[in-house]
């Protein structure tokens, strides 16, 4: 089941974030800040957080929001699945939920930013498998030899 983030989910979601090896310490701090912002303001236009729950346990979440100054572009800020629950279709279900959410909120584009580092190969392949394409790439964005890769999908 995918449902809106609740205050009591915070501890479990932070555990999932902390256990994600690809994230730097800074990225983890930002991810938790967005979780806290969503809890403090459940009707936040820019940080809508939903969790994947099964048998009373949270196994993943996503954070999506409307991009400021646009009339139909949404940013996929985070989509994270517990390391021990990988390759079970949870990420796909979360992504399907994002697409449905965007469509229901009159969105037309979903943009997801990621890194070009080798450790993000699985992330980039996940987007490719789900019919996202690279819409932009900025060389040396995060640091030397670490490009920003922007994936996008047009929602009809």
Backbone torsions as a table, in degrees:
resi	resn	phi	psi	omega
1	UNK	NA	138.8	175.3
2	UNK	-111.7	127.1	-177.2
3	UNK	-143.5	165.1	179.1
4	UNK	-62.4	141.6	176.5
5	UNK	-57.3	138.8	175.5
6	UNK	-121.0	158.9	-178.1
7	UNK	-53.2	-41.9	-177.0
8	UNK	-69.5	-9.7	177.0
9	UNK	-81.8	-15.6	-170.7
10	UNK	-53.5	-51.2	-175.9
11	UNK	-56.9	-46.4	-177.9
12	UNK	-66.8	-41.8	-179.9
13	UNK	-64.7	-39.9	177.5
14	UNK	-63.9	-38.5	176.2
15	UNK	-59.2	-43.6	179.6
16	UNK	-62.8	-45.7	179.3
17	UNK	-61.1	-48.8	-177.6
18	UNK	-60.5	-32.1	-177.1
19	UNK	-84.0	-5.1	-178.2
20	UNK	-81.4	111.9	-174.3
21	UNK	-67.9	-28.6	-177.2
22	UNK	-69.8	-23.3	-175.4
23	UNK	-83.7	136.6	172.9
24	UNK	-75.7	168.9	177.0
25	UNK	-58.4	-43.0	178.8
26	UNK	-61.2	-43.7	179.5
27	UNK	-62.9	-40.0	178.9
28	UNK	-63.0	-41.2	178.5
29	UNK	-61.1	-45.3	-179.8
30	UNK	-65.0	-42.5	178.8
31	UNK	-58.7	-43.5	179.6
32	UNK	-68.5	-36.7	176.6
33	UNK	-59.3	-41.2	179.3
34	UNK	-67.9	-37.2	175.7
35	UNK	-60.5	-47.4	-179.9
36	UNK	-63.1	-39.7	177.7
37	UNK	-63.0	-42.5	179.7
38	UNK	-66.3	-36.9	177.9
39	UNK	-68.0	-42.6	-178.9
40	UNK	-68.2	-30.4	-177.2
41	UNK	-135.9	80.8	-174.6
42	UNK	-60.2	-19.5	179.6
43	UNK	-100.8	21.8	-179.3
44	UNK	-58.5	130.8	-178.4
45	UNK	-74.2	-29.0	-173.6
46	UNK	-99.8	-20.5	-177.7
47	UNK	-127.1	89.0	177.9
48	UNK	-102.6	115.3	-174.8
49	UNK	-114.2	129.7	178.2
50	UNK	-127.0	146.2	179.9
51	UNK	-114.9	151.7	171.5
52	UNK	-98.1	119.1	-178.2
53	UNK	-122.8	137.4	176.0
54	UNK	-140.2	127.9	179.6
55	UNK	52.7	41.1	175.4
56	UNK	80.8	3.1	-179.3
57	UNK	-121.2	136.8	178.2
58	UNK	-84.5	129.9	-179.0
59	UNK	-116.5	-4.9	180.0
60	UNK	-179.5	172.6	178.6
61	UNK	-156.9	166.2	169.9
62	UNK	-137.5	154.3	175.7
63	UNK	-129.3	121.5	-177.3
64	UNK	-136.9	149.1	177.9
65	UNK	-161.2	158.2	179.0
66	UNK	-67.8	135.7	178.0
67	UNK	-78.8	129.8	179.5
68	UNK	-55.4	146.2	175.6
69	UNK	68.8	15.9	175.5
70	UNK	-122.4	161.7	178.8
71	UNK	-109.1	13.7	179.4
72	UNK	179.8	21.1	179.2
73	UNK	-109.4	131.8	-179.5
74	UNK	-120.5	140.9	175.6
75	UNK	-98.2	131.9	170.6
76	UNK	-93.5	101.5	-175.4
77	UNK	-77.0	-45.4	-176.9
78	UNK	-146.4	140.2	167.2
79	UNK	-141.5	115.1	-170.1
80	UNK	-136.2	133.9	177.3
81	UNK	-122.6	138.5	177.1
82	UNK	-49.3	134.1	179.9
83	UNK	-52.9	-36.6	-177.9
84	UNK	-80.1	-3.0	-179.6
85	UNK	-118.6	15.1	179.8
86	UNK	-66.2	154.6	174.2
87	UNK	63.4	32.0	176.6
88	UNK	-119.8	9.8	177.7
89	UNK	86.8	4.6	-178.7
90	UNK	-67.7	-44.1	178.2
91	UNK	-59.0	-42.2	178.6
92	UNK	-62.7	-42.5	178.6
93	UNK	-64.8	-40.2	177.0
94	UNK	-63.8	-42.7	179.5
95	UNK	-64.8	-40.7	176.0
96	UNK	-60.7	-39.2	178.6
97	UNK	-64.6	-41.2	177.6
98	UNK	-58.9	-47.7	-178.5
99	UNK	-61.9	-40.5	177.7
100	UNK	-65.2	-44.3	178.3
101	UNK	-58.3	-47.2	-178.9
102	UNK	-62.6	-45.1	179.2
103	UNK	-60.9	-44.4	-179.7
104	UNK	-66.1	-21.4	179.9
105	UNK	-105.0	26.5	175.0
106	UNK	61.1	31.1	176.9
107	UNK	-86.9	158.5	177.7
108	UNK	-127.7	-22.3	179.9
109	UNK	-127.7	141.5	168.4
110	UNK	-118.9	128.2	177.5
111	UNK	-117.2	135.9	179.2
112	UNK	-132.2	121.3	-179.5
113	UNK	-96.1	138.9	177.4
114	UNK	-148.6	179.7	-175.8
115	UNK	-98.6	157.0	176.2
116	UNK	-90.1	-2.0	-179.0
117	UNK	-58.1	148.9	-179.6
118	UNK	-56.7	-33.7	-179.3
119	UNK	-65.7	-11.5	177.9
120	UNK	-101.9	12.1	178.1
121	UNK	-55.6	-45.2	-178.6
122	UNK	-63.0	-37.5	178.3
123	UNK	-64.4	-48.1	-179.8
124	UNK	-63.6	-41.5	178.2
125	UNK	-63.9	-35.0	175.8
126	UNK	-58.5	-47.0	179.1
127	UNK	-64.8	-43.8	177.7
128	UNK	-58.4	-45.7	-179.8
129	UNK	-60.5	-24.7	-177.1
130	UNK	-104.8	25.3	172.3
131	UNK	66.9	30.6	170.3
132	UNK	-95.5	151.4	177.8
133	UNK	-127.9	160.0	176.8
134	UNK	-75.3	120.6	179.5
135	UNK	-104.5	-14.3	177.0
136	UNK	-163.5	152.2	173.6
137	UNK	-146.9	131.3	179.7
138	UNK	-118.2	116.2	-176.9
139	UNK	-64.5	139.8	175.2
140	UNK	54.2	34.6	-175.5
141	UNK	-69.7	-55.0	-178.0
142	UNK	-75.9	-41.7	173.8
143	UNK	-169.1	177.9	179.3
144	UNK	-55.8	133.6	179.1
145	UNK	65.3	21.7	175.2
146	UNK	-134.0	93.0	-175.7
147	UNK	-82.5	152.9	168.2
148	UNK	-83.1	127.1	176.8
149	UNK	-117.6	120.0	-179.4
150	UNK	-105.4	117.2	175.0
151	UNK	-95.0	148.3	177.9
152	UNK	-143.7	155.2	174.4
153	UNK	-143.0	130.4	177.4
154	UNK	-87.5	124.7	-177.4
155	UNK	-99.3	126.3	-178.9
156	UNK	-100.0	NA	NA
